[in-house]
Amino acid sequence: MSSPIKKQNLYNYTNYNNFQNIKPKRQVIKLKRRKKPKKNLLACVFALLILALYGYYICPYNYKHYFRPLVLNHIKNKDLKLDAKSYILPTWNYLYNSYFLDERLFVEKAQKTKEMTEIHISHELTDTKNKLLDLFKKYPQLKPSVFVWEYSTGSGFEIEADSVYPSASIIKIPIAFELMRLIDNSSKTSNPINLSDKRTFTDEFRTLGSGDLQYTSANVDYSIDYLANIMIANSDNSATNMLLYEIGGMDGFNRAMRNLGLKVTSMGGWLPDIEGYNKTTAREMSTLLYNIDNPNYINIKQKNVLKEYLGNTRNIHLLKEKLPQSAMVLHKTGNIGTMLGDSGIVYTDNGKKYIVTILVKRPFNDYSAKTLIQDASLLIYNDVKSL
């Protein structure tokens, strides 16, 4: 007879072996295969076209205008300063209103400068405008821009007056204007600037182009009055650079023009500006001439001095060439290979007074631009005189 204890042990042993022999059932999960999307032939062709255009146009452009000047030139010349901002934002050199630590900035004005008074044409001189348009048809290779305004009646007209043109030496009018403003405003400070003050001519200011100052000795003192006069009368580039430095350089000039409300007139290079980096429009140059008489900017003394400078201009072969000897023209000419122009205030022999600016884009040194300006000036003179 077996003991109860032994039977229990045998039972437990049998159950344990049975448990060990049980194998868990595997769950089989059937994965559904995703259907491959059908290829869209049109989408493939479009993608290849985009890729081809990128390789043909965008890559060479980026290489030429960005990679080569910014990277390759720097590798060849370690002293070359990288200026990525001038490539990415080409307008940054003149579209700004502040300058600090060699950095051009956009800042909010603490106080808004009174902008120049705009010229409003009360009545269009349509007949005169149509005569000019007929004249321009004789010169299809030229692109003229004109603004005319008569004082007593407010009559005038414009032709492409807001188109941007190289300013050439006409930029010397706003330089002289800002110089007169600086002298006028400094009279209220503890360190006033006077026309009789001397400035030293150094080799840094010596430059090519018009004017005789470039041929004189360095380290010689000249009065501001003398420099301003030869800047306008002789279109002296070296004197211009000295006075441009006086008003704060190109940065000071551009900031002043923005504050006065002139959105285009700007300088991108010191004189001589052979490449035409300095810009203006016929309307803006006429607006500046109009505001010479505005007492908000220049007092009567400085105004008369500026008009005297403009009356001394020696190049009389554009606006004044075919006018009567009795006509008086206060003006400044501009001449580079691709642009010829003249801007000034004209007094007729019967007491009329008007502003006229004529700018002409031309094939390099095309002489016919000179004839066009002369004929246009005479036509305008005769019509305004008969008002």
C-alpha positions in Angstrom: 0.0 0.0 0.0 1.6 3.3 -1.2 1.8 6.2 1.0 -0.4 9.3 0.3 2.6 11.5 0.2 4.2 9.5 -2.6 1.0 9.6 -4.7 0.9 13.4 -4.3 4.4 13.8 -5.5 3.9 11.6 -8.5 0.8 13.7 -9.4 2.7 16.9 -9.2 5.5 15.5 -11.3 3.2 14.4 -14.0 1.4 17.8 -14.2 4.8 19.5 -14.4 5.9 17.4 -17.4 2.7 18.0 -19.2 3.0 21.7 -18.7 6.6 21.7 -20.1 5.4 19.9 -23.2 2.8 22.6 -24.1 4.0 24.9 -26.9 2.3 28.3 -27.4 0.5 28.9 -30.7 2.1 31.5 -32.9 -0.1 34.2 -34.2 0.4 34.8 -37.9 -0.3 38.3 -39.0 -0.8 38.7 -42.6 0.5 42.1 -43.9 -1.2 43.5 -46.8 1.2 44.7 -49.5 0.9 48.4 -50.4 0.1 49.0 -54.0 2.9 50.9 -55.8 1.6 54.2 -57.0 1.3 54.5 -60.7 3.9 56.8 -62.2 2.5 60.0 -63.6 4.3 60.7 -66.9 3.3 64.4 -66.9 4.6 64.9 -63.4 7.9 63.3 -64.3 8.3 65.4 -67.4 7.5 68.6 -65.4 10.1 67.6 -62.7 12.8 67.0 -65.3 12.0 70.3 -66.9 12.4 72.2 -63.6 15.6 70.4 -62.9 16.9 71.3 -66.4 16.0 74.9 -66.0 17.7 75.0 -62.6 20.9 73.6 -64.0 20.9 75.8 -67.1 19.9 79.2 -65.6 20.0 79.3 -61.8 23.2 77.5 -61.2 25.3 79.6 -63.7 23.7 82.8 -62.4 24.5 81.9 -58.7 28.0 80.9 -59.7 28.6 84.2 -61.5 26.9 86.7 -59.1 27.3 85.0 -55.7 29.7 82.1 -55.5 32.6 83.5 -57.6 32.7 87.0 -56.2 32.0 85.9 -52.6 34.1 82.8 -52.4 36.6 82.3 -55.2 37.8 85.9 -55.2 38.3 85.7 -51.5 40.4 82.5 -51.9 42.6 84.2 -54.4 42.9 87.4 -52.4 42.9 86.9 -48.7 42.7 90.7 -48.1 39.5 91.0 -50.1 36.6 91.9 -47.7 33.5 89.8 -48.2 30.4 91.9 -48.4 27.5 89.5 -48.9 24.9 92.2 -48.1 25.8 94.2 -51.2 25.1 91.2 -53.4 22.0 90.0 -51.6 20.5 93.6 -51.1 22.0 95.7 -53.9 19.9 98.7 -52.9 21.3 98.7 -49.4 24.1 101.2 -50.4 21.6 104.0 -50.7 18.2 102.9 -49.3 18.9 103.6 -45.6 18.5 106.5 -43.2 21.2 106.0 -40.7 24.9 105.0 -40.5 26.7 103.7 -37.4 30.1 101.9 -37.0 30.4 101.3 -40.8 26.9 99.8 -40.9 24.0 101.1 -42.9 20.8 101.0 -40.9 17.1 101.5 -41.1 15.9 103.3 -38.0 12.8 105.2 -37.0 13.2 108.9 -37.2 13.1 110.7 -33.8 11.7 113.8 -35.6 10.4 114.0 -39.1 12.3 116.4 -41.3 10.2 118.8 -43.3 10.2 117.5 -46.8 10.5 119.7 -49.9 7.5 121.4 -51.4 6.4 119.6 -54.5 5.8 121.3 -57.8 2.1 121.1 -58.9 1.3 121.7 -62.6 -1.9 123.7 -62.6 -2.3 123.6 -66.4 -0.6 121.4 -68.9 1.1 123.1 -71.9 -0.2 120.4 -74.2 0.8 122.1 -77.5 4.4 122.5 -76.3 4.5 118.9 -75.1 3.2 117.6 -78.5 5.8 119.7 -80.3 8.5 118.1 -78.2 7.2 114.7 -78.8 7.3 115.3 -82.6 10.9 116.6 -82.2 11.9 113.4 -80.3 10.6 111.2 -83.2 13.6 112.5 -85.2 15.9 110.8 -82.7 14.6 107.3 -82.2 17.9 106.2 -80.6 17.6 108.7 -77.8 15.4 108.5 -74.7 14.6 112.0 -73.3 13.1 112.9 -70.0 11.7 116.4 -69.5 10.1 118.5 -66.7 9.0 122.1 -67.3 7.2 124.5 -64.9 6.4 128.2 -65.2 6.3 130.3 -62.1 3.6 132.9 -62.7 0.8 130.6 -64.1 1.9 127.2 -62.6 1.7 125.8 -66.2 4.0 123.1 -67.4 4.3 119.5 -68.6 6.3 116.4 -68.1 7.6 113.6 -70.3 9.0 110.5 -68.5 9.8 112.8 -65.6 10.0 110.0 -63.1 12.3 107.7 -65.0 15.6 107.1 -63.3 18.6 108.5 -65.1 22.4 108.8 -64.4 22.9 112.3 -62.9 26.4 112.9 -64.2 27.6 116.3 -63.0 24.1 117.6 -62.4 24.4 115.9 -59.0 26.5 118.9 -58.1 23.4 121.0 -57.7 22.1 119.0 -54.7 25.6 118.8 -53.3 25.8 122.6 -53.4 22.2 122.8 -52.0 23.1 120.6 -49.0 26.3 122.6 -48.4 24.3 125.8 -48.2 21.9 124.1 -45.8 24.8 122.9 -43.6 26.3 126.4 -43.5 22.9 127.9 -42.7 22.1 125.4 -39.9 25.6 125.6 -38.4 25.1 129.3 -37.8 22.9 128.4 -34.9 25.5 126.2 -33.3 28.7 126.9 -31.3 30.9 125.8 -34.2 29.5 127.6 -37.3 30.8 126.9 -40.8 31.4 129.9 -43.1 32.0 130.2 -46.8 35.3 131.9 -45.9 36.6 128.8 -44.0 39.6 127.1 -45.5 39.9 123.5 -46.4 43.1 121.7 -47.4 43.4 120.0 -50.8 45.1 116.6 -50.5 45.9 113.9 -52.9 43.0 111.8 -51.6 40.6 114.3 -53.3 42.5 114.5 -56.5 40.6 112.9 -59.3 40.3 112.7 -63.1 37.6 114.4 -65.3 36.6 118.0 -65.5 38.2 120.8 -63.5 41.8 122.2 -63.1 42.2 121.5 -59.3 43.5 118.0 -60.1 46.6 119.6 -61.7 47.5 121.8 -58.7 49.8 121.1 -55.8 48.6 119.2 -52.7 48.4 120.6 -49.2 47.1 123.9 -50.3 44.2 125.6 -48.6 41.1 126.9 -50.5 38.0 128.6 -49.2 34.7 126.7 -49.2 33.4 129.6 -51.4 36.1 129.1 -54.0 35.6 125.3 -54.0 31.8 125.6 -54.4 32.1 128.1 -57.2 34.5 126.0 -59.3 32.4 122.9 -58.6 29.5 124.5 -60.4 31.2 126.9 -62.8 34.0 124.6 -64.0 32.3 121.3 -62.9 35.5 120.6 -61.0 35.4 117.0 -59.8 38.2 117.3 -57.2 36.5 120.3 -55.6 33.3 118.3 -55.6 34.8 115.5 -53.7 36.2 117.9 -51.1 32.7 119.4 -50.6 31.1 116.0 -50.6 33.4 115.0 -47.7 32.4 118.3 -46.0 28.7 117.3 -45.9 29.3 113.8 -44.7 30.4 111.9 -47.8 28.0 109.8 -49.9 26.3 108.5 -46.8 25.6 112.0 -45.5 24.4 113.1 -48.9 22.0 110.2 -49.4 20.6 110.5 -45.9 20.0 114.2 -46.5 18.2 113.5 -49.8 15.9 110.9 -48.2 15.1 113.3 -45.4 14.1 116.0 -47.9 11.8 113.6 -49.6 13.8 112.9 -52.7 13.5 109.1 -53.2 15.7 108.6 -56.2 18.5 111.2 -56.2 21.4 109.5 -54.7 25.2 108.8 -54.9 26.8 105.4 -55.4 30.3 106.7 -56.3 32.6 109.6 -55.8 33.4 111.8 -58.8 34.0 111.2 -61.6 31.0 108.9 -62.0 31.8 107.4 -65.4 29.7 104.3 -64.9 26.6 106.3 -63.9 26.1 105.1 -60.3 24.7 108.5 -59.2 21.0 108.8 -60.0 18.2 111.3 -60.3 15.0 112.1 -62.1 13.9 115.2 -64.1 11.1 115.8 -61.5 13.3 115.6 -58.5 16.0 117.8 -59.8 13.4 120.4 -60.8 11.8 120.1 -57.3 15.2 120.8 -55.7 15.7 123.9 -57.9 12.2 125.1 -56.9 13.0 124.8 -53.2 16.1 127.0 -53.5 13.6 129.8 -52.8 12.1 127.9 -49.8 13.2 129.7 -46.6 12.7 126.5 -44.7 16.0 125.2 -46.1 18.2 128.1 -47.1 18.2 131.7 -45.9 18.2 134.6 -48.4 22.0 135.0 -48.1 22.9 131.5 -49.0 20.2 131.3 -51.6 21.7 134.3 -53.5 25.2 132.7 -53.3 23.9 129.4 -54.7 22.1 131.2 -57.5 25.3 133.1 -58.3 27.2 129.8 -58.6 24.6 128.4 -61.0 24.8 131.6 -63.0 28.5 131.2 -63.5 28.3 127.8 -65.3 30.7 128.0 -68.2 29.2 125.3 -70.3 26.4 127.2 -72.1 26.1 124.8 -75.1 22.9 122.9 -74.0 19.9 124.8 -72.6 21.4 128.2 -73.3 23.1 127.6 -76.7 20.2 128.8 -79.0 18.4 131.2 -76.6 18.7 135.0 -77.0 21.6 136.7 -75.3 19.2 138.5 -73.1 18.0 135.3 -71.6 19.5 134.3 -68.2 20.0 130.7 -67.3 21.0 129.4 -63.8 21.9 125.8 -64.4 24.2 122.9 -64.3 25.1 120.5 -67.1 25.9 116.8 -66.9 27.8 114.7 -69.5 28.9 111.1 -69.4 29.0 108.7 -72.3 25.5 107.3 -71.9 23.7 110.4 -70.7 23.7 114.1 -71.5 21.5 116.6 -69.6 21.0 120.1 -68.3 18.8 121.4 -65.4 18.2 125.0 -64.5 16.0 128.1 -64.0 15.5 130.3 -67.1 14.5 134.0 -67.1 13.1 135.2 -70.4 13.7 138.7 -71.8 10.0 139.7 -71.2 10.0 138.7 -67.5 8.9 135.1 -67.5 10.6 132.6 -65.3 10.5 128.8 -65.5 12.3 125.6 -64.4 13.4 123.1 -67.0 15.3 119.8 -66.7 16.1 117.7 -69.8 17.9 114.4 -69.4 18.8 112.2 -72.4 19.9 108.6 -72.4 21.9 107.9 -75.6 24.2 105.5 -77.3 27.7 106.1 -76.1 28.7 109.8 -76.9 25.9 110.2 -79.5 26.3 113.8 -80.5 22.7 114.2 -81.6 21.6 114.3 -77.9 23.3 117.8 -77.8 21.2 119.0 -80.8 18.0 117.6 -79.3 18.5 119.5 -76.0 19.3 122.8 -77.8 16.3 122.6 -80.1 14.0 121.5 -77.2 15.2 124.4 -75.0 14.5 126.9 -77.7 11.0 125.5 -78.4 10.2 125.6 -74.7 11.6 129.2 -74.3 9.5 130.6 -77.2 6.2 128.9 -76.0 6.7 129.9 -72.3 7.6 133.5 -73.3 4.2 133.8 -75.2 2.1 132.7 -72.2 
